[in-house]
Amino acid sequence: MKVLVTGGTGTAGRFIVEALLAAGHAVAVTGRTRPEDNFFSKPVDFMSGDLEPANASPALFEGMSGFVHAAFHHVPGRFRGGEGDDPATFRRLNVDGSLALFAAAKQAGVGRAVFLSSRAVYGTQPPGAVLSEETGPHPDTLYGEVKLAVERGIAAMAGVNFLPVSLRVTGIYGPAGPGRQHKWAGLFAEYESGKQIAPRVGTEVHGDDMAEAVRLMLEGDATAIRAAGSLFNVSDLLLDRHDLLAEYARLTGSGQPLPARADASAYNAMDCARLKALGWAPRGALDLGGLV
């Protein structure tokens, strides 16, 4: 299978590209700038591309049988609040541009397509409620609204020969690409410096496990996926910073005091039974390999 991955050099995209390469697939990535030759473990094709709706063309998908859309226009370093002072452009590129790409992929005859959505589509929920794909979405940010709009738009494109799915992904962690820092590098540095760390709990998934969910959507039995639905939660751990830093301290020998545990009673954990029923098996434990 040859797969086009938008946003392939991003935090999520790099994990996806590497998983597809390891599985023996040919990969092409799009972006404004060609990645350095050693950015991926194996050669990939590169095509210049962006999220301008007018630039989405079936020609981009020539020879492709799979499509993964991980690109997202946002203010650097921010997803929630990533619209900055230009919400109109944020919505146009991320909704209209994304839907134009999926429509072009379908027109080109691509059979499988995956959209990287977010738990942000759930937004405000009752305290402590567990989030399943049946939970009604109530996005409370423009980021969540945009992701939900794309989910609904691509679901309407589904057909006998086109299977688009959305993965509602939570916080992705794991080793960063060459020359980049992983998501907790700043937190670990603050901890080592003795700075007081605020308590926090959140849902996390290792990038490799997220990428395996993507691969499952591209390779798995189409009938089983259709029967399960077009939406899949992708989460693994409900992680407290106390436990994260305790593991970091164990691995590094750091003796700095740990933050207090957060109150997790009101947090909305994610139910991933739908994805696991298709064979997805995340690691189920914190893995700091390559991060310390």
Secondary structure, DSSP 8 states (H G I E B T S, - for coil): -EEEEETTTSHHHHHHHHHHHHTT-EEEEEESS---TTSSSS--EEEE----GGG--GGGGTT-SEEEE-----STT-STTTTTT-HHHHHIIIIIIHHHHHHHHHHTT--EEEEEEEGGGTBS--TT--B-TTS--B--SHHHHHHHHHHHHHHTT-BTTBEEEEEEE-EEES---TT---TTHHHHHHHHTT------EEEEEEHHHHHHHHHHHHHS-HHHHHHH-SEEEE--EEEEHHHHHHHHHHHH------------TT---B--HHHHTTT-----S---TTT-
